[in-house]
């Protein structure tokens, strides 16, 4: 391994370091997004910043809801730029040609990842819109809602029965099988409820 590394040119070593570094970050960001841990880590770099409870949000009429330049897409650029440059140089291509190919691969990766995470964001917003149809309706607690915690309620969501994470109003506990009224959408996956008055 050491011998292989020492045989590489300095530029090729730099490409490999970039590739491994950005690959690790890319895997972490991908897992965070798929597991719902991404939060505001993908804030765009263009537009005016609006800082709310969930972190910075950027709004710009020219880019609408799709932002090509984001942390995740820049990480994808660095990852593919590094791997392409390293592999093309190792195959014996001239430095200038390898750089051009690396830029092409990096740009393509940046665009693909931007569209991918844009699609995830759209799915999240669609789910939130579906939960909005529950507000004002009644349901029933399926899993106990502990004090200050969350449980599950059975509700009608867009005409179908759904089991949704819920918390009690003001953090109050609600036991299973209690009829409840849906007060509001807390986030994309959670509702706030209160027991129906008999």
C-alpha positions as CSV (number, residue, x, y, z in Angstrom):
1,X,0.0,0.0,0.0
2,X,2.8,2.4,0.9
3,X,4.7,1.6,-2.2
4,X,1.6,2.2,-4.4
5,X,1.0,5.5,-2.7
6,X,4.5,6.7,-3.1
7,X,4.5,5.9,-6.8
8,X,1.6,8.3,-7.3
9,X,2.3,11.9,-8.4
10,X,1.5,14.6,-5.8
11,X,-1.5,15.7,-7.9
12,X,-2.8,12.2,-8.0
13,X,-2.4,11.9,-4.2
14,X,-4.3,15.1,-3.8
15,X,-7.1,13.7,-6.0
16,X,-7.3,10.5,-3.9
17,X,-7.4,12.5,-0.6
18,X,-10.2,14.7,-1.9
19,X,-12.1,11.6,-3.1
20,X,-11.9,9.7,0.2
21,X,-12.6,12.9,2.2
22,X,-15.7,13.9,0.3
23,X,-16.9,10.2,0.0
24,X,-17.1,9.9,3.7
25,X,-19.0,13.2,4.0
26,X,-21.3,12.1,1.2
27,X,-22.2,8.8,2.8
28,X,-22.9,10.6,6.1
29,X,-25.1,13.2,4.4
30,X,-27.0,10.5,2.5
31,X,-27.7,8.5,5.6
32,X,-28.7,11.6,7.5
33,X,-31.2,12.5,4.7
34,X,-32.7,9.0,4.5
35,X,-33.0,8.7,8.2
36,X,-34.5,12.2,8.6
37,X,-31.5,13.6,10.4
38,X,-30.5,16.1,7.6
39,X,-32.4,19.1,9.1
40,X,-31.1,22.3,7.7
41,X,-27.8,20.9,6.5
42,X,-28.7,21.3,2.9
43,X,-29.4,25.0,2.9
44,X,-28.8,26.6,-0.5
45,X,-26.1,29.2,-0.9
46,X,-28.1,31.5,-3.1
47,X,-30.8,33.9,-2.1
48,X,-31.9,35.7,1.0
49,X,-31.6,34.0,4.4
50,X,-34.5,33.6,6.7
51,X,-33.5,32.2,10.1
52,X,-36.3,30.3,11.8
53,X,-36.6,27.6,14.5
54,X,-35.4,24.9,12.2
55,X,-32.3,26.7,10.9
56,X,-31.6,28.9,7.9
57,X,-34.0,28.8,5.0
58,X,-33.1,30.5,1.7
59,X,-35.7,32.0,-0.7
60,X,-34.9,33.3,-4.1
61,X,-37.5,33.6,-6.9
62,X,-34.9,32.7,-9.5
63,X,-34.1,29.3,-8.1
64,X,-37.6,28.6,-6.6
65,X,-37.5,25.5,-4.4
66,X,-34.7,23.8,-6.3
67,X,-31.1,24.8,-5.4
68,X,-28.2,23.4,-7.4
69,X,-25.6,24.8,-5.0
70,X,-26.1,23.1,-1.7
71,X,-23.8,21.5,0.8
72,X,-24.8,18.0,-0.4
73,X,-24.3,18.8,-4.0
74,X,-21.0,20.5,-3.4
75,X,-19.9,17.4,-1.5
76,X,-21.0,15.2,-4.5
77,X,-18.9,17.5,-6.8
78,X,-15.8,17.1,-4.6
79,X,-16.3,13.3,-4.4
80,X,-16.7,12.7,-8.1
81,X,-14.1,15.3,-9.0
82,X,-11.6,13.6,-6.8
83,X,-12.3,10.0,-8.0
84,X,-12.4,11.0,-11.6
85,X,-9.2,13.0,-11.5
86,X,-7.4,10.3,-9.5
87,X,-8.4,7.4,-11.8
88,X,-7.9,9.3,-15.1
89,X,-4.4,10.4,-14.0
90,X,-3.6,6.8,-13.0
91,X,-4.7,5.7,-16.4
92,X,-2.0,7.9,-17.9
93,X,-4.1,10.8,-19.2
94,X,-2.5,14.3,-19.4
95,X,-3.2,16.5,-16.4
96,X,-5.3,19.0,-18.4
97,X,-7.4,16.3,-19.9
98,X,-7.9,14.6,-16.5
99,X,-8.9,17.9,-15.0
100,X,-11.5,18.5,-17.7
101,X,-13.0,15.0,-17.2
102,X,-12.9,15.5,-13.5
103,X,-14.8,18.7,-13.8
104,X,-17.4,17.1,-16.0
105,X,-17.9,14.2,-13.6
106,X,-18.1,16.5,-10.6
107,X,-20.6,18.8,-12.3
108,X,-22.8,15.9,-13.3
109,X,-22.7,14.5,-9.8
110,X,-23.6,17.8,-8.4
111,X,-26.7,18.1,-10.6
112,X,-27.8,14.5,-10.0
113,X,-27.5,14.9,-6.2
114,X,-29.3,18.2,-6.2
115,X,-32.3,16.7,-8.1
116,X,-32.2,13.7,-5.8
117,X,-32.5,15.7,-2.6
118,X,-34.9,18.1,-4.2
119,X,-37.1,15.0,-4.8
120,X,-36.8,14.0,-1.2
121,X,-37.7,17.5,-0.1
122,X,-40.8,17.4,-2.3
123,X,-41.9,14.1,-0.8
124,X,-41.6,15.5,2.7
125,X,-43.6,18.6,1.7
126,X,-46.3,16.3,0.2
127,X,-46.5,14.3,3.4
128,X,-46.9,17.5,5.4
129,X,-49.7,18.6,3.1
130,X,-51.5,15.3,3.6
131,X,-51.3,15.7,7.4
132,X,-52.9,19.1,7.0
133,X,-56.1,17.3,6.0
134,X,-56.2,15.8,9.5
135,X,-56.4,19.1,11.3
136,X,-59.8,19.7,12.9
137,X,-60.8,16.1,12.6
138,X,-61.1,13.5,15.3
139,X,-59.1,10.3,15.8
140,X,-58.2,7.8,18.5
141,X,-55.0,7.3,20.4
142,X,-53.4,4.0,19.3
143,X,-50.3,4.0,21.4
144,X,-50.2,5.8,24.7
145,X,-48.9,9.4,24.5
146,X,-46.6,9.9,27.6
147,X,-46.2,13.2,29.3
148,X,-43.9,15.4,27.2
149,X,-43.4,12.5,24.7
150,X,-45.1,11.1,21.6
151,X,-47.3,8.2,20.8
152,X,-49.5,7.2,17.9
153,X,-53.0,8.1,16.8
154,X,-55.3,6.6,14.3
155,X,-56.7,9.2,12.0
156,X,-58.2,9.6,8.5
157,X,-55.5,11.1,6.3
158,X,-56.6,12.1,2.8
159,X,-59.5,9.6,3.0
160,X,-57.5,6.6,4.3
161,X,-56.8,5.3,7.8
162,X,-53.3,6.2,9.0
163,X,-51.3,5.7,12.1
164,X,-49.4,9.0,12.8
165,X,-47.0,10.1,15.5
166,X,-48.7,12.5,17.9
167,X,-48.0,14.5,21.1
168,X,-50.5,15.8,23.6
169,X,-51.3,19.5,23.8
170,X,-48.9,21.3,26.2
171,X,-47.1,17.9,26.6
172,X,-50.0,16.3,28.5
173,X,-50.3,12.5,28.5
174,X,-53.2,10.8,26.7
175,X,-53.9,7.1,27.2
176,X,-54.6,4.6,24.4
177,X,-58.2,4.4,23.0
178,X,-58.9,8.0,24.0
179,X,-60.9,9.9,21.4
180,X,-58.9,13.0,20.4
181,X,-59.2,16.1,18.2
182,X,-56.3,17.0,15.9
183,X,-55.1,20.5,16.7
184,X,-52.2,21.1,14.3
185,X,-49.3,19.7,12.4
186,X,-46.1,19.9,14.4
187,X,-43.8,18.8,11.7
188,X,-43.8,16.5,8.6
189,X,-44.6,13.4,10.7
190,X,-46.1,14.6,13.9
191,X,-49.6,15.9,15.0
192,X,-50.7,17.7,18.2
193,X,-53.9,16.4,19.8
194,X,-56.1,16.9,22.7
195,X,-58.8,14.6,24.2
196,X,-62.3,15.2,23.0
197,X,-64.6,16.6,25.7
198,X,-67.5,14.3,26.4
